[in-house]
Amino acid sequence: MVAYLYLAPALILISLFVLFPLLHTVYLSFFRWDGVTVGTWVGMRNYQQIVDDPQLRALFAHSLVLVLFYAVLPIMFALLITALFARRTIRGMTFYRAVLFVPQAVSLVVVAVAWQWVYAASGVANQFLGFLGLNRHIAWLGDFNWALPAIGLIGSWLLTGLCLVLFLSGVQKIDAELYEAARMDGASAWHEFRHVTLPGLRAELSVAVTLTVVAALKSFDLVYVLTKGGPGTSTSVPGLEIFERAFIRQQVGSAASLGVVLTLLILSVTILIDRLSKDPQ
């Protein structure tokens, strides 16, 4: 009982601000409610709409595209840089880690505004294309084909630093004698990375995959500030749709059901990543 008393303050706060709102959201998902008048019980109809509506299914497809930019690319870049750093001692590593982590400390609204300038008609992105001899100006955030990848590249820039900091910290705990033994056996850079660095980063890799995938699935800030889901619905994602349905269209029940599905998806992905990352031994 003493242990439960110590846990009580945290449990009370979590219950009030996490568990109760979660259960209340599940309850609201079974109603058609505008947030003001009395709601109407509709059962599973809101969930059925998510399955039947191709536009709603497309929202999750957009999230899967963002997973490529938010998770796959940052982890690949970070692993590549980590493999290069693992083979030699780099002076000032603490400074480099701090610089790489800076994007994580900047507000996403500030990041979005800064990248709006980059993607402007005369911005850095189009100037770079001109430097390469590609005389074309892309409306990055106004093009149906380029808008979503443009947002994804911002996520890649943001999360590469986070992954790299995790991996560089993990490399430091790997016994240097393992690298020396591998080199004495004539291991190439690839074999050294495959059999020494990568297994030693199992825990950090699991954390990086979880954080980046969840960031992609629950993305909202960048999309809202940069495109608001446009052009058309080419960059709309579940988080933005939940916001618009709940606070703009007054479709609270539908927004709640979409939020529950997104929560279950994130929870399932997190559990799957955790199980796959466990040491098979």
SULNORMO-V300098 format. One record per backbone hydrogen bond with DSSP energy under -1.0 kcal/mol. CO is the residue of the C=O (numbers start at 1). NH is the residue of the N-H. If there is no record, write none. Layout:
CO/NH
CO/NH
This chain:
1/5
2/6
3/7
4/8
7/11
8/12
9/13
10/14
11/15
12/16
13/17
14/18
14/19
15/20
18/22
19/23
20/24
21/25
22/26
23/27
24/28
25/29
27/30
28/31
30/42
30/43
32/40
33/252
40/32
42/45
44/48
45/49
46/50
47/51
48/52
49/53
53/57
54/58
57/61
58/62
59/63
60/64
61/65
62/66
63/67
64/68
65/69
66/70
67/71
67/72
68/73
71/75
72/76
73/77
74/78
75/79
76/80
77/81
78/82
79/83
80/84
81/85
82/86
85/88
92/96
93/97
94/98
95/99
96/100
97/101
101/104
102/105
107/111
108/112
109/113
110/114
111/115
112/116
113/117
114/118
115/119
118/125
120/123
123/127
124/128
125/129
126/130
127/131
128/132
129/134
130/133
133/135
134/136
138/140
139/142
139/143
143/147
146/150
147/151
148/152
149/153
150/154
151/155
152/156
153/157
154/158
155/159
156/160
159/163
160/164
161/165
162/166
163/167
164/168
165/169
166/170
167/171
168/172
170/173
171/174
175/178
176/180
177/181
178/182
179/183
180/184
181/185
182/187
183/186
188/192
189/193
190/194
191/195
192/196
192/197
193/198
196/200
199/202
201/205
202/206
203/207
204/208
205/209
206/210
207/211
208/212
209/213
210/214
211/215
212/216
213/217
214/218
220/224
221/225
222/226
223/227
223/228
227/230
229/235
231/234
237/241
238/242
239/243
240/244
241/245
242/246
243/247
244/248
244/249
245/251
251/255
252/256
253/257
254/258
255/259
256/260
257/261
258/262
259/263
260/264
261/265
262/266
263/267
264/268
265/269
266/270
267/271
268/272
269/273
270/274
271/275
272/276
273/277
